[in-house]
Amino acid sequence: MGRILQKEVKKATKKDLALELGVSRASLYYHPKRPAKDLGYKEQIGKVLALNPSYGHKRIALALGRNKKLILRIMKAFNLKPYKRRIKRLVKKEDLGKVPSAFKNEIKGICPLSKNVIWVSDFTYIKFKGSFVYLATVMDLYSREVIGWTISIRHNQDLILSALRDALRRAEAKPLYVHSDQGSEYNGFEYMNLCQSLGIKVSMSAKSSPWENAYQESFYSQFKVDLGDPHQFESLEELVEGIHLAINYYNRERIHTSLKMSPEEFALKGRRKVEEIVSKVRGT
């Protein structure tokens, strides 16, 4: 009896199933490609973040040559996020209750179209083995390139003077403006004397207005992510080397969101454009 019933039951084919569901037979063999593609994008994004932990979706899109909306969707789907630091500003006791500087913000509204028009300067601190290591930098606002820097275990006028002198040596030029905050280091006689002797106009942010030097603020925030945990370095010498490597990485490799390329590449393209214009003018 069991055998007879078994013979009478007809095995359903894929054609029968397709007719029953009202779809084509080919659709039964379809496997959506999007999940597989998304996993591929996830892996690519992960590799970029491993080398550039501070990259957001815009920089990752530029690095991979993909649409930023696509990258943002994948990052949200897989909860991929760049590393972000909680910023704590160093409050200097000597600046508390200080009378505002006579210098004002001279670069507000100016957009430099070439190098050596506006340099911006600032310094930050790095906690290391129970003490602080200080880094002062000078950035060319046109290319966002860090053109001068110095590292010290003291935050004083020599720190920022050395960074400015380093920038003047590397750039082999002087800017029209040098901009900073109103820290006591930047109000010192030697710093002011150097700028004035070279004919450089001093510009300063309003007191308690870090956004007026946002370029440097943003640089330090991302720089510390690229540097990583300072305690990975066993000695001060290794930390100093790590700082130099991180600055060179920023200048030469790291994609800047507004520039859509590294600062060094942007500066090189700008120089080539100027050379082309000069060549055309001379040729006419």
C-alpha positions in Angstrom: 0.0 0.0 0.0 2.9 2.4 0.9 4.6 1.6 -2.4 1.4 2.4 -4.4 1.0 5.8 -2.7 4.6 6.6 -3.2 4.3 6.0 -7.0 1.1 8.1 -7.3 2.8 11.2 -5.7 4.3 13.3 -8.5 7.6 15.0 -7.6 7.2 18.8 -8.2 9.7 20.2 -10.8 11.1 23.7 -10.8 8.9 24.5 -13.8 5.8 23.5 -11.8 7.0 25.6 -8.9 7.6 28.6 -11.1 4.1 28.3 -12.6 2.6 28.0 -9.2 4.4 31.1 -8.0 3.9 33.1 -11.2 7.5 33.7 -11.8 10.1 32.7 -14.4 12.1 29.5 -13.9 15.3 31.5 -14.2 14.4 33.6 -11.1 14.6 30.5 -8.9 18.3 30.3 -9.7 18.9 34.0 -8.9 21.1 35.0 -6.0 21.2 38.7 -5.2 24.7 40.2 -5.9 24.4 43.2 -3.6 25.2 41.4 -0.3 28.3 39.9 -1.8 29.4 43.2 -3.3 28.8 45.0 0.0 31.0 42.5 1.8 33.7 43.2 -0.8 33.4 46.9 -0.2 33.4 46.3 3.6 36.8 44.5 3.2 38.2 47.4 1.1 37.0 50.0 3.6 38.5 48.0 6.4 41.9 48.0 4.7 41.8 51.7 4.2 40.8 52.3 7.8 43.6 50.0 9.0 46.2 52.3 7.3 44.3 55.6 7.9 42.2 55.2 11.1 41.0 58.8 11.0 39.5 58.7 7.5 35.8 59.4 7.3 33.6 58.3 4.4 34.6 61.1 2.1 38.4 60.4 2.3 37.7 56.6 2.0 35.7 57.3 -1.1 38.6 59.3 -2.6 41.1 56.6 -1.7 39.0 53.8 -3.3 37.8 55.9 -6.2 34.1 55.2 -5.3 31.0 57.3 -4.7 30.9 58.8 -1.2 27.2 57.9 -0.8 28.0 54.2 -1.5 30.8 54.2 1.0 28.7 55.9 3.7 25.9 53.3 3.1 28.4 50.4 3.6 29.9 52.0 6.7 26.5 52.5 8.3 25.4 48.9 7.3 28.5 47.4 9.0 29.0 50.0 11.7 32.4 51.0 10.4 33.6 54.2 12.0 36.8 56.3 11.9 38.6 56.6 15.2 37.7 59.9 16.9 39.5 61.5 19.9 38.0 63.5 22.7 39.9 66.7 22.6 41.1 68.3 25.8 42.7 71.7 25.5 45.6 72.6 27.6 44.8 75.6 29.8 47.9 77.7 30.6 47.9 79.4 33.9 49.9 82.3 32.6 47.1 83.1 30.1 44.3 83.3 32.7 43.1 86.9 33.2 45.5 88.1 30.5 44.7 91.3 28.7 43.8 90.7 25.0 46.7 91.2 22.5 46.8 94.4 20.4 47.0 92.2 17.3 43.8 91.2 15.6 42.7 88.5 13.1 44.1 89.9 9.8 43.4 86.8 7.7 39.6 86.6 8.1 38.0 86.4 4.7 41.3 85.9 2.9 41.6 82.8 0.6 45.2 82.4 -0.5 45.7 81.4 -4.2 49.3 80.5 -3.8 51.9 79.4 -1.3 53.6 81.7 1.2 50.7 84.1 1.6 49.4 82.9 5.0 51.1 80.6 7.4 49.3 79.5 10.5 51.1 78.3 13.7 50.2 76.5 16.9 51.5 73.9 19.3 50.1 70.9 21.1 51.1 68.5 23.8 51.5 64.7 23.9 51.4 62.8 27.2 54.3 60.4 27.4 55.6 58.5 30.5 54.2 60.8 33.1 55.2 64.1 31.4 54.5 66.2 28.3 56.2 66.4 24.9 55.3 69.5 22.9 55.0 69.8 19.2 54.9 73.2 17.4 54.0 73.4 13.7 53.7 76.0 11.0 51.3 75.2 8.1 50.9 76.9 4.8 47.2 77.7 4.5 47.2 77.4 0.7 48.3 73.8 0.5 47.6 72.8 4.1 51.2 71.5 4.1 53.1 71.5 7.4 56.3 73.3 6.4 58.0 73.7 9.7 57.9 72.0 13.1 59.9 71.4 16.2 59.6 69.1 19.2 60.5 69.9 22.8 59.9 69.0 26.4 59.2 72.6 27.2 56.5 74.9 25.9 58.1 78.3 25.7 59.0 80.9 23.1 61.9 78.9 21.9 59.5 76.1 20.9 57.4 78.3 18.5 60.5 80.3 17.3 62.2 77.1 16.3 59.1 76.0 14.3 58.9 79.4 12.5 62.7 79.3 11.7 62.3 75.8 10.4 59.5 76.8 8.1 61.5 79.8 6.8 64.4 77.5 6.1 62.4 74.7 4.4 60.2 77.1 2.3 63.1 79.4 1.4 60.6 82.2 1.5 58.6 84.3 3.9 54.8 84.7 4.1 52.8 87.9 4.1 51.0 86.9 7.3 51.7 84.5 10.1 48.6 83.7 12.2 48.4 82.1 15.7 46.4 82.3 18.9 47.1 84.8 21.7 49.3 82.5 23.8 52.0 84.1 25.8 54.6 82.4 23.5 53.4 84.3 20.5 53.3 87.6 22.3 57.0 87.4 23.3 59.5 90.0 22.2 61.8 87.6 20.3 58.9 86.2 18.2 57.5 89.6 17.4 60.9 91.0 16.6 61.7 88.1 14.2 58.4 88.6 12.3 58.7 92.4 12.2 62.4 92.3 11.1 61.3 90.1 8.1 58.3 92.3 7.3 55.8 89.5 8.2 52.4 90.8 9.4 51.3 89.2 12.7 47.7 88.0 12.9 46.1 86.6 16.0 42.8 84.9 16.8 40.4 86.6 19.2 40.9 85.4 22.8 39.1 82.1 23.5 38.2 81.6 19.8 40.0 78.4 18.7 37.8 78.3 15.6 39.7 81.3 14.2 42.7 78.9 13.9 40.6 75.9 13.0 43.1 74.6 10.4 45.7 73.9 13.0 43.1 72.6 15.5 41.9 70.1 12.9 45.4 69.1 12.0 46.3 68.2 15.6 43.1 66.3 16.2 43.7 64.0 13.2 47.5 63.9 13.7 47.2 62.3 17.1 45.0 59.6 15.6 47.6 58.9 12.9 50.4 58.9 15.5 48.5 56.4 17.7 49.0 55.7 21.4 52.3 57.4 22.5 52.9 54.6 24.9 53.6 52.3 22.0 57.0 53.9 21.8 59.6 52.7 24.3 61.7 55.8 24.4 61.6 59.5 23.8 63.8 59.0 20.7 61.3 56.5 19.2 58.4 58.9 19.9 60.2 61.8 18.2 60.8 59.5 15.2 57.1 58.6 15.2 56.1 62.2 15.2 58.4 63.0 12.2 56.9 60.0 10.3 53.3 61.0 11.1 54.0 64.5 9.8 55.6 63.2 6.6 52.6 60.8 6.1 50.2 63.8 6.5 52.1 65.9 4.0 52.8 63.2 1.4 50.1 60.6 1.6 47.1 61.5 3.7 44.1 62.7 1.6 42.9 66.1 2.7 39.1 66.3 2.4 38.9 69.9 1.0 41.9 69.3 -1.4 40.9 65.7 -2.4 44.6 64.8 -2.4 47.6 65.1 -0.2 49.0 68.6 0.7 52.2 67.9 -1.1 50.5 66.7 -4.3 48.2 69.8 -4.2 51.2 72.1 -3.8 52.9 70.4 -6.7 49.9 70.8 -9.0 49.6 74.5 -8.0 53.2 75.1 -8.9 52.8 73.4 -12.3 49.8 75.6 -13.1 51.8 78.7 -12.3 54.7 77.4 -14.5 52.2 76.8 -17.4 50.7 80.3 -17.0 54.2 81.9 -17.0 55.2 79.8 -20.0 52.1 80.9 -22.0 52.7 84.5 -21.1 56.3 84.4 -22.2 55.3 82.6 -25.4 52.9 85.4 -26.5 
